[in-house]
Amino acid sequence: MDKLYRVIIIDDDEFSADNLCLELKKYNRLLIEGIARNGLNGKKLLEKVHPDLLFLDVELPDMKGMELLEQLKENITWNMQIVFYTAYDRYMIDAIRGAAFDYLLKPIDGKELEGIIERFTRKAEEVSASFVIPPRVYATGEHTFMISTPTNDLRILRSIDIGFFRYNSDRKLWEVSLNNQAPLLLKKNTTADNIKAYDSCFVQIHQSYIINVNYLMMIKENRCVMFPPFENVTELQVSKKYKKELQERFYLL
């Protein structure tokens, strides 16, 4: 039997929300579990239902949709895909930066919605045998700290610019992989514990790898799949020891 997916809608526009609900009922694998008209009630509904798919209006009467997600980030421990939808396309960039699964404009186009549901179902089936960590949940990624290079130069780094750390066995040094920059070597005697102390978003997955979980999309076949710009990195193997620690830390089965 095909798995059914729970869906909720948070939108203060009654006509738009009801119209979306009618469109979604055309898909027999989707269960509409409720509609909330503001952020406060939406928060309660999210915590009660734990939906697989959330349609979230960007502008709510009591808060913005992204503010609602920010308030809930510590409590979202299940795999949930988010579709922002609004009549204002100027919010598209913010939605993408907020790691939304997709984006839908009002008034709803049936073909566009069909494409979103197909992508959601396909992705859900692809990760069914994996465990997924919701993006940008466990740390803000904005922390700034100072590191020292092998030549004793001091560099200021931001967590948000770091994808992962790798132990360079040839040089016997840790190095940091940065967004759109060449890897940067760290000073000799820098340890994994030193690196993890920089920011809580840095989590060890292997004796030789420490990742920024804010870029982690999923763990598939014991390898980390990362969000852009680190999506083409294939070396991030999760060892059995650290996989267990990840599962325990993030309450994943």
Residue, then its C-alpha position, 0 to 999 in steps of 0.5 A: m500500500d502506498k504511503l499517505y502523506r499528512v498536509i497542513i495549510i497556514d494561510d489567513d486568506e480563506f478563499s485561497a486556503d480553501n481553494l488550495c485544499l480542494e486542489l490537494k484533495k485531488y491527490n489520493r496520497l495526501l491527507i489534509e489534516g487542517i488549516a490555520r488562519n494565523g501563525l499562533n494557531g499554525k504553530k499549534l497545528l504543526e506541533k500536533v500533526h507533525p505534517d510531511l508537507l506544509f503550505l505556508d503563506v509568507e504574510l500572516p496577520d500576526m507574523k511572517g511565515m519565516e518568523l514562524l519557522e524560526q520560532l519552531k526551528e528547535n522543535i522540528t525534529w521530523n522530516m517536513q517539506i515546506v512550500f511557501y506560497t503568496a501573491y507576491d513573487r518578491y518573496m521568492i529569494d527569501a523563500i529559497r534562502g530559507a531552505a523551502f522545498d518549493y514555491l507556489l504563487k497565488p492564484i494557484d496554477g493546477k499544473e504548477l501544483e501538480g509538479i510540486i506534488e510530483r517532486f515532493t512524492r519522488k523526494a519522499e520516496e527517495v529518502s524513505a530508507s535514509f534519515v533526513i535532518p531538517p536544514r537550518v534547525y540546529a544552529t543559526g550558522e552566523h557565528t564568527f570565530m578566529i582560526s590560525t593557519p600553519t604560517n600563524d596567520l589569523r583568519i576570521l571565518r563565519s560558520i555559514d561559509i563553511g561546508f565541512f572540515r577534512y583531515n589532510s592525511d598527507r600533511k597531517l593537518w585539518e583543512v576547512s572547505l569554504n563556499n567558493q574558495a580553496p580549502l584552508l589549512l588549519k594550524k598544526n595540533t588543531t584537533a577535532d574537539n577544537i573544531k567542534a568547539y567553534d560552533s554547535c553546527f559542526v558535527q563529526i561524521h567520521q574520523s576524518y570529516i566534520i560537517n556543518v549540519n546546516y548544509l546537510m540534506m540527508i544521509k543516503e547509503n552512509r554518505c552525506v548529501m549536502f545543500p548547495p554550494f556543496e552538493n557535488v561533494t561525494e567523499l563525506q562518508v559517515s562511519k558506523k560509530y558517528k552515524k549512531e551518534l548522529q541518530e541519537r543526537f537528532y532523535l532519528l531512527 
